[in-house]
Amino acid sequence: MKQEKLSQRTDDFDYALPKSAIAQKPAMPRDVARLLVDNGPDREVEHTQINQLASYIRPGDLVVVNETSVIPARLPLKKSTGGAVEVFLLEPIDGGWAALLKPSKRAKAGTELRSERDEALRVVVGEELPGGQRKVELLHGQTEILDPSQCNLLKSAGESPLPPYITAKDGQDSERYQTVYARTPGSVAAPTAGLHLTDDLINKIQSAGANFARIDLVVGIDTFRPVLVANPADHVMHSERYSVSEITWQACQDAQRVIAIGTTTVRALESAARGALAGRTELFLRRGSKFEIVDMMMTNFHMPRSTLLMMIDAFIGERWKDLYEDALASGYRFLSFGDAMLLNRALR
């Protein structure tokens, strides 16, 4: 069903985000990150830590996570002449991969790129694709890499593609940019709310009476991109692959409350509610959207003017502005490696 074109401005989702508030490294251990708990209009928020999440769980709740894993999508390579070309893998396409090249003009079709870290890797640059992308072929020895499940072959040559606002690249642990339950390779960005969970915390959540379920949504590079049009209704939403198993779907129907860990989990579950349990989704959850499945959401603090922030607005209303103001004043850390908040749709 086509969403009504509401009178809304992208400027409504702007806020001042100081550079000092952008987390450059994740909390260690994972679950000591801070958690802002929204208690609804005209009530004080709670300031606690992720390791206390189980205290907000009730028997009959279902906690759903995105089990996607991040591939080593950033490949620093060189031409035979010695010129450096970075290949950023996006997703597999027929006979190769869609990728971004930097600088793109240095690599004509047919150019072969090599890795100084892994002599077995060859990347052959192909045709131009829409949106400034290029097709590339990946070969590791005699093996053609066509599927994300083969991306373990890129581990020596590639790097985890940290978001551009994380400028402290040194000393970053690629495993820390994976959730503890990551299982399905394919994403070029982590489902960041899930980075806070530990095996011990998951056990505590289950001991509190909740069930635990998984979905898969492949997170693409567009998750970092702001909305550039004046009216969010005119924004063209990026497409992502998702899958919700029959077991998870039935568990959602049986649950007292569905608690989604992260916006990607919300998007997958709400996409399934509107169509097939698996496929590609362009769902844009913004003001006026009806949430069919998700009752509560744990999520990080998002970029200004982003579709993720617009999802939060749809979920709890304009109260997000007060919550963000409180978080900034209280020294919370923002974005991918930052802290989180727990939101309840019933309190809007």
N, C-alpha and C positions, 0 to 999 in steps of 0.2 A: 504494500500500500504506500502510495507516494505521500511524503510528509508535507503538511501544510507549510507554506512559506511565511513564517512568522516575522513580525516587525522586530528585528533585533540587529544590533551592530556588533561587529568584531571588536570595536573599541571597548565594548562593555566587559571584555575579558582581558583587558590590559591591567597590569599592576606593576609597581616598581619592585624589581627583583635585584637587590644589590649583589655584586659579584661575590662578596664575602659570604653570602648565604648559600651559594652553590657548593654542594659537597664535592670535594675533589677525591676523597677516598672513602670507602665504605666503613661502617662501624665494625669493630672487632671486639668480641665475637659478634656474629650477625644479629642476634636478638637483643643486644643492648641499645639498638637504635631507639629513638624516642617515638612515642605513639600519642597523638592527640585524639582523644575520644570525644566525639560530638554528642552532646546530650539533648540537642534540640533547641528551638527558639527560647530565648529568655532564661536559659539555664547555663551555668558555668560549664566550660569544657573541663575535661580531666587531662592531666599531663602525667603520662606513665611511660613504660617501656614495652617494646614488642614482647619481651619475655613474660608479660602479664596478660597476653591476649587470651589465654585459656579461661581467665576469670570472667570474660564477657561471653563465653559460650554456654549454651543451654543444651540439655538433652534433646535430641531430635533435630539439632542443627546439622546442616551439610556444609562443609568447607570445601570449596572447589578451587583447584590451582591449575595453572597452565604449565604443562610438562615439557614445553619446547626447550631445546637447548641451542645455544649460540654457536655458530660455526666460525672458524678462523677466517673470516671473510675479507680481511684487509691483507693484500699481498704486495709487499714491496719488491719490485722486480727490476730487471735491467734488460735493455736491448743489447744486441751483439756489439754495438758501438760504444756501450758503456752508459748511455743515457738512462736515467731513472724514470720508471713509470709505475705508478701505484694502481693496482687493480682492486676495485671494491666489488666483490660478488654480491648480487642482489637475490636472484633466484634462478633455478634451472629453467631453460626453455628448450624447444626442440633442437636437439643436436648440440647443445652447449649451455652457456649461462648468459643471462643479462648482467651487465656490469657497468660500473662507472670507472672511467680511466682518468688519471690526473698525471700529467697533462694529456688530454685526449688527442691533440693535434700532432703529438710526437709519434703516435703509433698508427700507421696506415694499415689497412686491411692486409693480412698476410704476415705482419710483423710477428716474430717469435720473441717471447720474453722468457727470461730465466731467473731463477732464484739463487742468490749467493748462499743461502742457508740450506738449500736442498737441491742438489744437482739433478735429481731425478724428475723435478717438476719442469714442465714446459707449458706455456700459455700462448696460444695463437690468437691474435686479434682478428676479429671478423667484421661483419657489416655494421653500419650505423643503425640504431634503433630509435624509436620515438623517445622524446624526453631527454636527449643528450646521452642516452645509454649506448653501449656497444655489445655486440655478441662476442663471446670468447669461448675457445675450446681449452679444456684442462686435461693434461695428460701427465700421469705420474708413472714413469717407466713405460711399460706397455699398456697400462690401465687408463682408460678414458673415464674421467670423473663426470658422471651425468646426474648423480643423485646426492642429496645432502647426506645420506647415510655413508657415503664414501669420503666425506670431508675429513675424516681422521687422517687421511693421506696428506692433508694440507697443514697438519699441526706444526711441523718443523718450519715451514716457510711462512705461514700466516700468523696473523694476530687477531685477537678479539677486537671488534670495531667499536671502541668506546665512543660515546656521544661527543660531538665537537666541543661542547662546553666543559668537558673534563680535560683540562690542559695539563694536569700533573700526570704525565704518562709514565714517568720513571717509577719503578717499584710496584707497578700494578700487577696483581695476580689474576691471570685469566680465569682460574677456577673460581675466584671470588665474584666473577661476572656471570656465574652459572648458579641456578638454584640447586639445592641439595637433591631435588627430585627430578632434575632435568633428564630427559630420556629420548626425545625425538629431535634429531638434528634438523636445522633449517633456518633459524632466525638469525638476523644480523643485528638485533638488539635484544637485550634481556627483558623478560617480564619483571620489572624491577621491584614491585611490591613483594614478590616471592623471594627475593634475595635475603629478606630478613628472617625467613623461617629456618629453623634447625630441626634435625631429627628428634631431638629431645622435646622441642616445643610442639611438634606434630603429635608426639605420643601424649603430651599433656592435654592437647585439644581433644584427642580421641578419648582419653580418660575422663574428660568432662562430659562425655556423652554425645559428642558429635561424630558423624561419619565423615570420611575423607574421600574426595573424588577428583578425577583429573579430566582435563580437556586438552586439546592441542590447538594453538593458534600461532602461525608463523609470523613473527613480528618483523616488519619491513622498515626500511630507512625513512619512509615518510612519517613515521611516528615522531621524528624530531622536527618536522617542518611546521612552521606557523601557518595560520590561515591568513592569506594575503588579500582576500576580497573584503569589501566593506560590509557585506551582509553574509553571515555564515551559511544561509540557505543557498548561496551561489557557489559555495566551496565544493570542488570535486573530490570526493573521498577516495583514498587509496584502497586498493583491493588486497585482501589477505586470505590465505588458505586457513581453514579451520576444520576441526573434527570433534564431535561430541559423541561418545559411545552410547549405545542403547542402555548400558548399565548406569552410566552417569545421568542420562536423561531421566530414567525411571527414578533414580535416587532423588533427583530434583523434585519430581512430582510427589514423592513420599515425605519430603523434608518439612519440618515445621518452619524453618527459615533457611534460605540459601545465602551463604556468605561467600562472596567472590573475593579471591586474593588477586587484586590487580584489575586494571581496566581491560586488559586483553581477555581475561576470563569473562568479564561482563559482556564484552562484545561477542565472544563465541556463543555464550549461552543465549543471549538475546537474539542472535542471528538464527540459532537453531529454533527458537520459538516462532520465528517468522517464516521458516522454510525448511530446508533439508537439514539433517544432522551433520552433514559434511559438505564442503564445497568451498567456494570463494565468497567473501562478504565485502560489501561496500557500505555496510550499515553505519550511519552517522547518528549517534545518539546525542541529541541536543534538545534545547527547550521545547517542550511539547511532546517529546517521545514518551511512550508508555513502557514501563519496565514490566515484562511478563513473568520473569523468573527470579531475578536477583533482589533480595531484601536488604542485604548489608554488603558493604564493600570496604576492604582495606586497600588503601592506595597511597602512593607517594604524592608529594607536592609537585605540580606540573608547571610547564612553561607558560608564560603569558600568551594569550591569543592562540592557544592550541586547541585541537579537537578534543583532547583528553580533559582539559579544563571545562570545555563545553559539556562534556558528559557529566562531570561533577555537578555542574549547574542544573542539568536536567534531573539529576538524582536527588539533590537536596534543596534546589532553588538558590536564590542569591545569597543565602547564608554563607556560602563558601567564601565570600569576601571578608566577612567577619572572622572566619576561621583562619584564613590566610594572614590576615592582619595580626591576629593573636599569635600565630606561629612565628611570624617574622619578629614580632616584639619579644617573643620568648626564646629566640635564638635557635629555632629549629633549622635543620639543614635541608635544603631543597634539591629536587630533581633526582636523577637515577641512583646516586649513592647516598641520598639523603634519608630523612626520617619519613614517618607515615602518619596517616590518620584513619580512624575507623568511623564509617558513616552508616547511619541507619535511615533508610528511605521512609520508614513509618513515622519519623520525627519531623518530616518537612512541614 
